[in-house]
């Protein structure tokens, strides 16, 4: 019995080895299409090669038909006159009108022995197809990975799927990088650049070559960061490569008192169309203020994220908003009680601090806010402190808080 089982296992292993060896030795068909993007009426050349090369093959040509009952699959229909194949390794399609997928395989001998099908290759068209159309929302081809993006299918079908071909030709479905709801694919951060299109059981839509950029976070610098009344201040906005072709947008930060530690942004004068220059000069700076930049490109313009808020501080008196430090000095020890008092034309205040790394935090992180006064605790540290209302910034105070050492 043991001998019989061993023999059966040995035979089974041999069959596996023979099958694997045969699979590895089967010649592969490789299809190329030219051109891959067409205008209505163009001719397209399909070329089928066999790897490794050898003689005596006949070539068979197929159109890929979406199989909506199976995830991401296609069935294959022979093209006109394709039942006997062609001796030529190329096939010309005349009058291409819409997006379509094609395959080839080769065969030889009598009866014919076939090799494996090639991978599907697509010929894309951006032309309108009333029976199947793709709409991109927002309506542009350049996007950032953090943006919401919807791909909407419309036409003569009740069932759709959205496909994407990446730069390596790999074809995937909406569920791999988004969520399909009815006839709409809402993509998420897994989406990447590629050619996107809709498919029904009988139709393929226009295709859209969408570029999805990694998030670009502009960096704003201000010079000088401390001013005297009337000084000019230069804002400079930088963004990573590609650095050409951007327009720069400049904003003033406005405290949003309804949201903890947040700001809204108002475009600076003349900023609706942005600037080609990456710098912006503010003349006659009088009080503490926060600024933000953003960048955009394309037509219509698509935007990056905003930069972090950068502040220009002033120690000058602002009657509408003032900060008083008690005790009235800029050097303190961490064990001391310290109060920061806001006064001016507002009933609601918050006290903010920027540390040496530029992080901005409100009083509640390092003290306790009681109406218009922030009483610090032992979590307070050195930094620039100021008051904010919904319309004003106070004078700023650069306070140093020392650890207390006792020498014996």
ZAVO-50629 format. One record per residue: x, y, z of N, C-alpha, C in turn. Coordinates in steps of 0.05 Angstrom, whole numbers, plus 5000, padded with zeros to 4 digits. Layout:
BEGIN
XYZXYZXYZ/...
//
This chain:
BEGIN
501749765000500050005000501750255000/503850245018505650475019507050514992/507850294979509250304953507350424932/504850334932502950444912502450734915/502250834941501851124946504251274936/506651174942509051314933509151334903/508351114889508351114860506351314849/504051334862501951524852502951804856/504151864879505152134884507452204865/509152004859511252054840510252114812/508151964803506952014777505652284776/504252354799502952624800504952844798/507252814812509353014811510453044783/510852814769511852814742509952964723/507352914727505353054710505553354714/505853434739506053724745508553834731/510753704732513253804720512853814689/511653614678511253614649509353844641/507253884657505354094650506654374652/508154414674509554664677511554714655/513054504648514954534626513654604600/511254484595509854534570508854824570/507754924593506655194595508855394590/511255344602513455524599514455534570/514055314555515055294528513155394507/510555454514508655544495509355824484/509555854458510256124447508056324455/508856564461507056774469506456974447/503957054444503257264425503457534439/504557734424504758004435503558194414/501458344422500058524404500958814409/501458954387501859244388499859384370/499059624378497159774362498360044355/497860144331498960404323496960534304/496160784310496660924335494860824358/495560894383493860814405491661014411/492061264402489961464404489161544376/486561564371485561614344483461834344/483061944320480862124314478861954298/476262024298474261874283475061844254/474961594243475661544216478461464211/480261474231483061394227483261094222/485461014209486160734206488060654228/487860404237489560304259490860044250/493360014255494859764248495259604273/494259354272494859154293497258984284/499158944301501458774294501858564315/502058304307502258084325504957944322/506457924343509057794341508957554360/510657354354510757104370513457104383/513457044410515857034426516156754437/518356604433520556674415519756654386/521156804369520356814340520756534327/518956464309519256224293517456254268/517756074249516356104223513855924223/512155984202509855804196507255874210/507156104223504756184238502656314220/500156274227497956434217496856594241/495856834235495157024256492057064256/490957064280488057094284487557344301/485557494293485057764304482257784316/482257904340479757904356479158174367/476658234370475758464385474958374413/475758534433475058474461472258574467/470558404478467858484485467558464516/466858684530466658664559464658454568/465558284587463858084599462958194626/460558314627459658454651458958254674/458757994667458057804688460557714703/462957774693465457694706467157934710/468157964734469758204742472158244723/472058464709474358554693475058374669/473258194661473858004640472758104613/473757974591472758024564472357754550/470557744532470357534512471557634486/472057454467473457544443471957454418/471457644401470057594375472057634352/472157424334473857444311473057684294/475057834284474558054266473857944239/472658114222471758034196473857884180/473057654169474957494152477057364168/476657334194478857234211478756934217/476756784206476456504214478856334205/480056404183482356244173485056374180/484856614192487356754199488656874175/490857014180492457144159495357054160/496557044137499456994137501057234146/499957474141501357714149500957754180/503057864192502957904221501758174228/500358294209499058554214496258554202/494558724214491758744206490959034208/489859144187489159434187486159464191/485459634211482659704216482159974203/480259984186479560234172477160374186/477260634187474960784198474460744227/476560724243476260694272474660934283/472560884299470961114308470961134339/471060914353470760934382472960764396/473260804422475060644438474360354436/476460184433475959894430478459744438/478059494447480359324454480659094434/483159014430483758794410485658594422/485658354411487458144418488257994393/490457854395491257674373492257414386/492457204369493956964375494856844349/496656654351497756534327497356224328/497156104305496755814303498255704279/498855444280500155314257499555014258/500054894235499554604233496754544222/496254284218493654194208492953934222/491053934240489454154249491054374263/489954614265491454834276491854804306/494254854314494954864343495555154350/494055264370494355544376496255594400/497455824399498855914424496856074441/497856194462496056344480495356614467/492956714477492156984468494157194478/494357404463495957634473494257774495/495557954509494058134527492358324510/490158424522488558614508490058874504/489958994480491059254476488759434466/488759684476486559864470487360074450/485460144433485660384416483660584428/484660814437482961004450482161234432/479761324437478761564423477561754443/478162004439476862214456474362314444/473662214420471262304406468662224420/466562374416463962334428462662084417/461661914435460161674427457461694442/455261764428452661804441451761554456/452661314447451761074461453261014486/455561154490457161104514458961344518/458661494540460361734544461361734572/463861834575465161874601465262174606/464462254630464762534639466462534664/468462714664470262734687469362984703/469062944729468263164747470163174771/471463404775471463654760472463614731/471463784714471863754685474663854676/476663694682479363754673480963494674/483363494662484963254660487363254680/487763474694489963494714488663504742/489563324759488363314786490563254807/489963304832491763234854490562994869/492362834881491462584893489562624917/489562864929487762914951484963014943/484563064917482063164907479962944904/477463024907475262844900474962844869/474662614858474462594828472362384822/470462454805468362264797468462224767/468061974759468061884731465261784726/463761914708460861874705460361754677/458961524677458361384652455461434644/454961494619452261544609452061414581/449561334574449061234547446961024547/446960844527444860654522445360394538/445660414564446060174580445260224608/444360014622443660024650445959934668/448059824656450259714672452959814660/454659924677457160034668459459944687/461859944676464159924692466260134682/467960234700469960424692472660284694/474260324673476860194670479060394669/481460304675483860474673486160314663/487660424644490160304635492460484644/494360374659496560534669498760544647/500960684654503060724634504460474625/504160254641505359994633503359824617/500959934613498859784598497159604616/497659604642496059434660493259554662/491259394659488459484659487159394685/485859584699484559514724481759644725/480159574745477459674747477059864770/474860014770474360214790474660104818/473859864824473959764851476759734861/478759734843481559724852482659984863/481360204856482360474864480060664869/477660564873475460744879472960584887/470660704884468160574891466060634869/464960414858462960444837460160454849/458760674844456060704854454260764830/452560564822450960594798452760624774/452560854760454160894736456461094741/457161144767459261334774461361194790/463861244783466161154798467361394813/467361384840468661584856471361484865/473461614855476061514860477161614887/479161464897480361544923483361574919/484861584941487761644940489361424927/488161194921489660984907489661024877/488161224868488061274839490761384829/491461324805493961414793493361514765/495361634753495161734726494561494707/493161544686492561344667490361424648/489661234630487361284612484961144623/482861304626480361214639478061204618/476361004619474060994601471860824614/469460844602467160684611466660454592/465560234602464760004586462059914594/460459834574457959684578458359414564/456259254563456558994549456959024519/456259254508456559284479458159524470/458759704488460059954480462360034498/464160184487466260324502466060624497/466560774518466161064516468661204505/468461464502470861624498472761584521/475361624516477361574537478461844546/479361854571480562094582483262034594/485362164584488162124594488562314617/488162204642488162374666490862354680/491962584687494362594703493662654732/494462484751493962534779496662584793/496962834802499562914814499562854844/501962784854502262774883501763054894/500963054920500263304932502763484933/502363734925504463934927503664124949/505364154968504764324991506564574988/505564794980507265034976508465115003/510765245002512165345025512365645023/511165785043511266075043513366175062/514966365053516866505071516266805070/516766935093516267225095518867355104/519367585093521867735099521268035098/521868175121522568075147520167955162/520667795183518367695199517567885221/519468065229518768275248519068535234/517068715238516968965224516469205243/517269435233516369685245514269805227/512469975238510270085222511270215197/510070145174510770265148512770095132/513869885144515769715129514369575106/516069495086515169325065515869035072/514268845064514668565069514468405043/516368225039516268055015515367775022/513267685009512267415011513467254987/514567014993515666844972514466564974/513466464952512066204952513666004935/514365784946515865584930514265324929/514665184907513264924902515164734889/514964474894516764284883516464244853/518364094841518264054812515763914803/514763964778515964164760515364444769/517364614769516964884779515965084759/515965014733515065194712512065174708/510865394699508065394691506065444713/507065504738505165554760504365854761/501965904771501166174779500866174809/501466394821501566414850499366594860/497966494881495766634893496366704922/495666944930496467064956494067134973/494167054998491867075016492667195043/490767335055491067415083489467225100/490667145123489366965141487467125160/484967035162482967165178482166975200/482467045226481766855247478766765245/478366505247475666395247475066325276/473666495290473166465319471166235325/469766145304467765935308469065655307/471565645298472965395295475665425310/476165225327478565235344481065265328/482465485331485165525320485265535290/482965585277482965585247482965875236/483565885210483466135195481966095169/480666305160479766305132481666485117/481466475090483466615074482066805054/483067055054481967255035484167325015/483467324990485367404969486367684974/488967734971489968004972489168154947/489468414948488668594926489868494899/488168474879489068404852489868114850/488967944869489967664869488167464856/485967544843484067354832485267184810/487067304794488267154772491067054779/491967114803494667024811496867184797/499367114803501667244791503467034780/504967104759506966924748509466924766/509967144780512267164798511667004824/513666884835513366734859513666904884/513567174881513867354904511767574902/511067684925509067894927509968084949/509968344943510968544962508568694975/508568695001506568845017507869105025/506669325018507669595025506169705049/507669835067506469975089505269795110/506669565116505669385137505569535164/503269515177502969665202502569485227/501169265224500569095247501268805241/501268645263501568355260499468245241/500268055224498367935205499367665196/497567495187498267225177497767215147/499467065132499167045103499366745095/498266695071498166425060498566455030/499866255017499966244988498865974978/498065974953497265734939498265754910/498465534896499365544868497365384851/497265464826495465324807496665334779/495565154762496465154734494265034717/494465074691492564954673490265154667/488565064648486165224640483865034635/481865014653481665174677483765114698/484165304716486365274736485665054756/487564884762487264704785489364774805/488664754831490264864852491464644869/493664724882494864554903493464614930/494564484951493764564977494764844984/493764965004494865215014497465155029/499165355031501565345048500565365077/502365315096501865385124501765685127/500365775147500266065153502966155163/503966375152506366505162505666785172/506866855194506167105207508367315203/507467565200509167795201508367935227/510367955245509768065272510568355275/509068495290509668775297509368815327/511268955339511069025367509669295371/508969425349507769685350504969675362/504069895373501469915386499269915365/497169755370494769755354492369805372/491270045371489070105390486669915389/486269795365483969615362484469335374/487069265379487769005390490469025404/490568985430493169015443493568775462/496068695465496868485483498568615506/497868545531499368635554500368385568/502968375574504268155588504468235618/503668055635503768105664504967865678/507267905693508868145697509868265670/510368525670510868675646513868645638/514668415628517368375618517268145599/519468095584519667885563521267645572/522567655595524067435606522667325631/522067065630520566945653521666665659/521066565683521666295690519166115688/519665865684517365675679515665645703/516665705727515065675752513465925758/513866135743512366385749509566375737/507766525750505166575739505466795718/504166745695504466945673501666975660/500867225657498267275645498567435619/497067365599497067505573494267615570/494067885569491468015570490968155544/488568095532487768215507485768435511/486168655497484368885499483969005472/481569135468481069265442478169255434/477669285408474969305398473669035392/473668855411472468595407471468485433/469368325432468368185456469467895458/470867805437471867525437474767525427/476467395443479267385438480367105440/482567055427484166815433487066905432/488666765449491566825450492966595436/494866665418496266465402499266485407/500666265401503566265404504766115381/506966225370508566095349511266015362/511965755361514465675373516665705353/519065625360521465675343521265505317/519665295317519265135293517065235275/515665455284513565565268510765445274/510665255292508065135299506465335315/503865365308502165565320500065425337/499865495363497965365381496565565398/493965515405492465705422493065655451/491965845467492465845496491865575509/489765445501488865195515490964975515/492964995498495164795497497164835520/497365075529499465145548498465335570/495865355573494765535594491765505595/490465705606487565705609486465975601/484565975582483466225572480966295589/481066525602478766625617477966895606/475966885588474967115573477267235557/478267465564480367595548483167555559/483467375579486067335592486867045590/489367005582490566735582492566715605/492066535624493866485646495466235639/498166255637499766035628500265845651/501065595644501865395663504665295656/505465075669508264985665508764875638/506764845621507164755593507964985575/507765225584508565455568511465445562/512265535538515065535530515565795514/518065835507518866075493517466085466/516866335457515566365431514566645427/513266695405511966945399509066925406/508067105423505367095432503767345421/501267305415499567525407496567465411/494967665409492067635412490767655384/488467515381486967525356483967565363/482667725347479767735346478967655318/476367675311475567595285476467785263/477268025271478068235251480868345256/482168285279484568425286486668235298/489268315294491468195308492768415326/493668325349494868525367497868555361/499168725376502068725377503068455386/505468375379506568115386508768155407/509167945424511267955444512867705442/515567735438517367505436518367445464/517067245477517467185505519366945508/521366975525523166755532522466645559/521866385561521266255586523466065593/524866125615527165965624526365755643/527765525642527565335664528865455688/527865395712529065515736531065335748/533565435752535765285764536365405791/536765235811537565325837540365225842/542265405847545065335851545565335881/546865125891547465105920550465135923/
//
